[in-house]
Amino acid sequence: MRPEKTNIVSDIREKLQASPYLLIVDYSGMKVPHFESLRTRLSEAGARMSVVRNTFLRIAAQELQMPELTDSLAGQTAMVTGETDICAAAKVIKSFAAEFKLPTVRAGVLDNAPLNATQVNELADLPSKDVLRAKLLGLLQTPASQFVRVLNEPASSLARVLKAKADALGSAS
């Protein structure tokens, strides 16, 4: 392989190594302004979209021992990678595709596990990682706060009874 092609494969490999996920997108038929708009939206979500040659992506994926992508690598291909949340990137692509009918997601890889287009769309419907963390934290805190309330209830009841008795004695005099 020529040195410039080796450099391109190396660059793709580095992007794949730095990302916990990969989305393979078919951008056929997209106009340049739409493509740039999608790139901007993905950038805001912490993701990056790069146009790649299928052969180079296939070689880089094989070198990293990623799942087989050959069936998904045909036609005009762009790869979406990021350092944060796959759900955010999938949401951006899904909403953009709903708005402009393009691009289409062919497949994906999350933590070295293959995803089909349906699974990627299901990820797009999930809340963001921060929202899920907040929900989990709320669920973890619920039993503790209920336990504290149960522990405080006898003392609170006693205080209410004593206050009622004091009020009754104060109004009787």
N, C-alpha and C positions, 0 to 999 in steps of 0.2 A: 504494500500500500504506500502511496506517495506521502511524503512528510506532512503536506498541508491537510490531507485527509486524516492522517493519524492525529493531528492537532485538533481537528473537528471532533473526532470520536472521543478524544481525551476530554474536550470541553463538555460534551454531552454526558460523559461518564461522571465528571465532577458535579454537574447539576443534579444528576440522579442520586449520587451519594449524599448530597447535601439536603435532599428532600425525603421526607417519610412517605411521600406519595407521588404518583405519576398518573396523569390523565392524558389519554390519547384522543385527539380531537381531529375531525375531518372539517377543514375550513373551505372546501370546494365551493366556489360561487360567491364567496365573501368579497365585498369591495374594500379597498384600502381604508377608507374612513371608518367603516364598521370594524375592521380588524384592529385599527388603532384604538377605537373606542372600547372594544373588548379588552385589549391589553391594559388600558388605563383602569378599567373597572377591576380587573384581576389584580393589578398592582395595589389598588386600595384594599383588597382583601388579603394581601400578603402573598400573592402568587405571581408567577411569571410564565408567559406563553412564548415559546420559541418554535419557529418553523424548522423542521429537520427533514433530512432525507431518510427514508425508511430504512435503507441499508445501514446507515450510520447509527440510527437508534437501535436497530436489531443487534449490531455488533457490540455497542456499549452495554446493552441489557444482558447479552450473553456473558460478557466479561464480568459483570456484577452478579451473575447467577440469578437473575430475576426470572420470573415465570415467562413462559414462551409467549411472545407477542406477535408471531408471524401472521396469524389470522387477522389481526387488527391493523397491520401495517400495509396499507395499499392506498394509492391515490395521494392526495395532498394531505400531509400530516403535520400537525403541530403538537408539541408536548407541553403540558401545563405542570409545573412543579412549584413548590413553595416550601417554606420552613415552618409554617404554622398549621392551619386547620384545613383539611380537605373539604369539609362541609361548606366552608365559606367559598372556596373556589368552585365547587360543584354548583352552589346556589347561583353564583354569578353567571356561569355558563348556561344553566337552565333558564334563568330569567332572560338572558340575552337571546337565547334560542327561541323563547316564547315570543319575544318582541320582534325579532328579525327572521325567524325560521332557520337560522344558521348560527353557529356551527352545530354539528352533531358529535356527541361523545361516542366513540367506538368501544373503548375499554379503559381500564385503569389498573393500577397496582397500589395497594395500601399495605405498608409494612411487609413487603415481599409476598403478599397474597393477591392473586388475580381478581379483578372485578369486571363484571360485564356492564354494559350500558345501563341496564335496569338497576343494578346495584348502585351505580354512581348516581342515578336519579333519586334513589331512595336516600342516599347520603345527603343530597341537596335538600331534602325535606326535613332533615334533622335540625334541631337548634344548634347554635354555635357551641364550641367547646366551653366558652365562658358561662353561657347560660346553663349548660349541663352541669358544670362544676357548682354553680350557685344552687341548682336544684338538689344536687347530691348533698351539699353542705346543709341545706335546709332540712333534708331528710335525716341527716345524722344528728342535727341539733334538736329535733322534735322530741325524741325520747328523753333527753337530758332535761329539757325545759319542763316537760310533763312531770318528771321525777322530782324536780325542785319544787314545783307547785304542790305535789302531793305531800312532800316533807313540810312545807310551810303552812298547809291547810289547818292542822290542829292548832298551831299557835295563833293563826289568824282568827279561827273560830273562837278560841278562848278570849282573844282581845275584843272581839265583837260582843261576846256575852258580857264581859266585864264593863264595857262601855255602855251597853244597854242597861245593866244593873245600876251603874253610876248615874245614868240619865234618869232612871226610874226613881232612885233615891233623891236626886236633886230636885225633881219636879214634885215629889211627895212632901218635901219640907216646906 
